């Protein structure tokens, strides 16, 4: 195991991508971002993969932000733009991955780490997790897509509050704001996360992928365009073998809803 890497582990039809940079508390360097994107691009072709979990191989931290020394060494606005584009490409690969991607957050989730977590489909946090967007205090801004996703997750007002103040919030506060979908005791984090990932991985593959695409698209489009796209995706699922083989007498009805 190298000191700076993304570790890939298999667990049945799940794949775990674990950030491992213990010396810098999982600071996200260009190398780690490139490894993460490369791993996901390779996994896109693997039909045995049902879901991906992005987490940490370092106790007490998901990712502590960007690699500050690396960012300081950037030669100016052009280099800064290139780094942001590299990171955004990695996070877009997370967001557009055809299978469900869960972020399992076991501790500090700061700056670029928080931006990575926001690109996942579902975020599951230990009750000890801490979140922050501290970039402005360092004299920079969020630039990896996290600001855009934060607005969509919790609204403009809360996004401004978190980014402009840089305050740290607890897992409970993050859940109230809509930044995470589940909070669980730290000792149960991985068991519950894997159980949720397996539940998703075992759902009908085509419908799951198309539903994810529709939700991603609609979150970035106006209502009229989003509804049209959703209708088109629904039409595609109606042509799948699973739907054609479905028996109407198996469906729910009013009596079952009582």
C-alpha positions as CSV (number, residue, x, y, z in Angstrom):
1,X,0.0,0.0,0.0
2,X,1.5,3.4,-1.0
3,X,1.2,6.3,1.3
4,X,-1.0,8.3,-1.1
5,X,-3.6,6.2,-3.0
6,X,-7.1,5.2,-3.6
7,X,-7.5,1.6,-2.4
8,X,-10.0,-0.6,-4.3
9,X,-11.7,-3.4,-2.4
10,X,-14.4,-5.9,-3.5
11,X,-17.2,-7.1,-1.3
12,X,-19.5,-9.2,-3.5
13,X,-21.2,-6.9,-6.0
14,X,-20.0,-3.8,-4.0
15,X,-16.8,-1.9,-4.7
16,X,-15.1,0.2,-2.0
17,X,-12.9,3.1,-3.1
18,X,-11.0,4.1,0.0
19,X,-8.9,7.3,0.2
20,X,-5.5,6.7,1.8
21,X,-3.3,9.7,2.6
22,X,-2.7,9.4,6.4
23,X,0.2,11.8,6.6
24,X,-2.0,14.7,5.4
25,X,-5.3,13.4,6.8
26,X,-6.6,12.4,3.4
27,X,-6.0,15.7,1.7
28,X,-7.1,15.4,-1.9
29,X,-4.1,15.9,-4.1
30,X,-4.2,15.9,-7.9
31,X,-2.8,12.3,-7.8
32,X,-5.7,11.1,-5.6
33,X,-8.3,12.8,-7.7
34,X,-6.8,11.2,-10.9
35,X,-6.7,7.8,-9.2
36,X,-10.3,8.1,-8.1
37,X,-11.5,9.1,-11.6
38,X,-9.4,6.3,-13.3
39,X,-10.9,3.7,-10.9
40,X,-14.5,4.8,-11.6
41,X,-13.9,4.9,-15.4
42,X,-12.6,1.3,-15.2
43,X,-15.5,0.2,-13.1
44,X,-18.0,1.6,-15.6
45,X,-17.3,-1.4,-17.8
46,X,-17.7,-4.0,-15.1
47,X,-21.2,-5.5,-15.2
48,X,-20.6,-7.3,-11.8
49,X,-20.5,-4.0,-10.0
50,X,-23.9,-3.1,-8.4
51,X,-22.9,-0.1,-6.3
52,X,-19.8,1.9,-5.3
53,X,-18.9,3.2,-1.8
54,X,-16.4,6.0,-1.5
55,X,-14.9,6.2,1.9
56,X,-11.7,6.5,3.9
57,X,-8.9,4.1,4.9
58,X,-7.8,6.6,7.6
59,X,-9.6,6.6,11.0
60,X,-11.5,9.7,11.9
61,X,-11.4,11.6,8.6
62,X,-13.1,11.3,5.3
63,X,-11.0,14.0,3.6
64,X,-9.6,17.1,5.3
65,X,-9.7,19.3,2.1
66,X,-7.3,19.9,-0.7
67,X,-3.6,19.5,-0.5
68,X,-2.7,23.0,0.7
69,X,1.0,22.8,-0.2
70,X,0.0,21.6,-3.7
71,X,-2.5,24.5,-4.0
72,X,0.0,27.1,-2.8
73,X,2.5,25.8,-5.5
74,X,0.0,26.6,-8.3
75,X,1.5,29.2,-10.6
76,X,-1.5,31.5,-10.8
77,X,-5.0,31.7,-12.2
78,X,-4.3,29.3,-15.2
79,X,-2.8,26.6,-13.0
80,X,-5.7,27.1,-10.5
81,X,-8.2,26.7,-13.3
82,X,-6.5,23.5,-14.5
83,X,-6.6,22.0,-11.0
84,X,-10.3,22.9,-10.6
85,X,-11.1,21.3,-14.0
86,X,-9.2,18.1,-13.0
87,X,-11.2,17.9,-9.7
88,X,-14.5,18.7,-11.4
89,X,-13.9,16.0,-13.9
90,X,-13.3,13.5,-11.1
91,X,-16.4,14.6,-9.2
92,X,-18.5,14.6,-12.4
93,X,-17.4,11.0,-12.9
94,X,-18.7,10.2,-9.4
95,X,-22.0,12.0,-10.1
96,X,-22.6,10.4,-13.6
97,X,-21.5,6.8,-12.6
98,X,-24.2,4.5,-13.9
99,X,-24.5,2.6,-10.6
100,X,-25.4,4.1,-7.2
101,X,-22.4,5.8,-5.4
102,X,-22.5,6.3,-1.7
103,X,-20.2,8.5,0.3
104,X,-19.4,7.0,3.8
105,X,-18.2,9.8,6.0
106,X,-16.4,8.6,9.1
107,X,-15.0,11.9,10.5
108,X,-13.8,15.3,9.2
109,X,-15.3,16.2,5.8
110,X,-13.8,19.6,4.9
111,X,-13.3,21.7,1.9
112,X,-12.6,19.6,-1.2
113,X,-13.6,16.5,0.8
114,X,-17.1,18.0,1.3
115,X,-17.2,18.8,-2.4
116,X,-16.4,15.2,-3.2
117,X,-19.1,13.9,-0.8
118,X,-21.7,16.2,-2.5
119,X,-21.1,14.5,-5.8
120,X,-22.3,11.1,-4.5
121,X,-25.9,10.0,-4.8
122,X,-26.3,9.3,-1.1
123,X,-24.2,10.4,1.9
124,X,-24.1,8.3,5.1
125,X,-22.3,9.9,8.0
126,X,-21.1,8.7,11.4
127,X,-22.7,10.7,14.2
128,X,-19.1,12.0,15.0
129,X,-18.6,13.5,11.5
130,X,-17.8,17.2,11.1
131,X,-18.5,19.3,7.9
132,X,-17.1,22.6,6.8
133,X,-16.3,24.7,3.7
134,X,-13.4,26.7,5.0
135,X,-12.0,27.9,1.7
136,X,-12.7,31.6,2.1
137,X,-10.7,31.7,5.3
138,X,-7.7,30.6,3.3
139,X,-8.3,33.3,0.7
140,X,-9.8,31.1,-2.0
141,X,-13.3,30.0,-3.0
142,X,-14.9,26.6,-3.5
143,X,-14.1,25.8,-7.1
144,X,-14.6,22.1,-7.6
145,X,-18.4,22.2,-8.1
146,X,-19.2,22.0,-4.4
147,X,-20.9,25.4,-4.3
148,X,-23.2,24.5,-7.1
149,X,-24.2,21.2,-5.5
150,X,-24.5,22.8,-2.0
151,X,-27.2,25.2,-3.4
152,X,-29.1,22.3,-4.8
153,X,-28.9,20.2,-1.6
154,X,-29.8,22.8,1.0
155,X,-30.8,26.1,-0.8
156,X,-29.1,29.4,-1.5
157,X,-29.4,30.8,2.0
158,X,-27.8,27.9,3.8
159,X,-25.2,27.6,1.1
160,X,-24.2,31.2,1.5
161,X,-24.1,30.8,5.3
162,X,-21.9,27.7,5.2
163,X,-19.5,29.0,2.5
164,X,-19.2,32.6,3.6
165,X,-18.8,31.8,7.3
166,X,-16.8,28.6,6.9
167,X,-18.3,27.3,10.1
168,X,-18.0,23.7,11.2
169,X,-21.3,21.8,11.6
170,X,-22.1,18.5,13.2
171,X,-23.5,15.4,11.4
172,X,-26.9,16.2,13.0
173,X,-26.8,19.8,11.7
174,X,-25.8,18.5,8.3
175,X,-28.7,16.1,8.3
176,X,-31.1,18.9,9.2
177,X,-29.8,21.0,6.3
178,X,-30.0,18.1,3.8
179,X,-26.3,17.6,3.3
180,X,-26.5,14.0,4.4
181,X,-29.3,11.4,4.1
182,X,-28.4,9.2,7.1
183,X,-26.6,9.6,10.4
184,X,-25.6,6.4,12.2
185,X,-23.5,5.5,15.2
186,X,-19.8,5.5,14.2
187,X,-19.5,1.8,15.3
188,X,-22.3,0.8,12.9
189,X,-21.3,3.0,10.0
190,X,-19.8,0.5,7.6
191,X,-22.3,-2.3,8.3
192,X,-25.3,-0.1,7.7
193,X,-23.7,1.6,4.6
194,X,-22.9,-1.8,3.0
195,X,-26.4,-3.0,3.7
196,X,-27.9,0.1,2.0
197,X,-25.5,-0.3,-0.9
198,X,-26.4,-4.0,-1.4
199,X,-30.1,-3.1,-1.3
200,X,-29.5,-0.6,-4.1
201,X,-27.2,-3.0,-6.0
202,X,-29.9,-5.6,-6.1
203,X,-32.5,-3.4,-7.7
204,X,-33.3,-3.6,-11.4
205,X,-30.2,-2.3,-13.1
206,X,-31.6,-0.4,-16.1
207,X,-34.4,1.3,-14.2
208,X,-32.0,2.3,-11.4
209,X,-29.5,3.8,-13.9
210,X,-32.1,5.7,-15.9
211,X,-33.8,7.0,-12.7
212,X,-30.4,8.3,-11.5
213,X,-29.8,10.0,-14.9
214,X,-33.2,11.6,-14.8
215,X,-32.7,12.9,-11.3
216,X,-29.2,14.3,-12.1
217,X,-30.5,16.0,-15.2
218,X,-33.6,17.4,-13.6
219,X,-31.7,18.9,-10.7
220,X,-29.8,21.1,-13.2
221,X,-32.7,21.9,-15.6
222,X,-35.9,24.0,-15.3
223,X,-39.1,22.1,-14.5
224,X,-40.4,21.9,-18.0
225,X,-37.2,20.5,-19.5
226,X,-36.7,18.2,-16.5
227,X,-40.3,16.8,-16.8
228,X,-39.8,16.1,-20.5
229,X,-36.5,14.3,-19.8
230,X,-38.1,12.3,-17.0
231,X,-40.9,11.2,-19.4
232,X,-38.4,10.1,-22.0
233,X,-36.5,8.0,-19.4
234,X,-39.8,6.5,-18.2
235,X,-40.5,5.5,-21.9
236,X,-37.2,3.7,-22.1
237,X,-37.9,1.6,-19.0
238,X,-41.3,0.6,-20.5
239,X,-39.4,-1.3,-23.2
240,X,-37.2,-3.4,-20.8
241,X,-37.7,-7.1,-20.4
242,X,-38.3,-6.7,-16.6
243,X,-41.2,-4.4,-17.2
244,X,-42.7,-6.5,-20.0
245,X,-42.5,-9.6,-17.8
246,X,-44.2,-7.9,-14.9
247,X,-47.7,-9.2,-14.0
248,X,-50.2,-6.5,-13.2
249,X,-51.8,-8.7,-10.6
250,X,-48.5,-8.4,-8.7
251,X,-48.9,-4.6,-8.3
252,X,-50.1,-2.7,-5.3
253,X,-53.7,-1.6,-5.0
254,X,-55.9,0.4,-2.8
255,X,-56.5,-2.4,-0.4
256,X,-52.8,-3.0,0.2
257,X,-52.4,0.7,1.0
258,X,-55.0,0.7,3.8
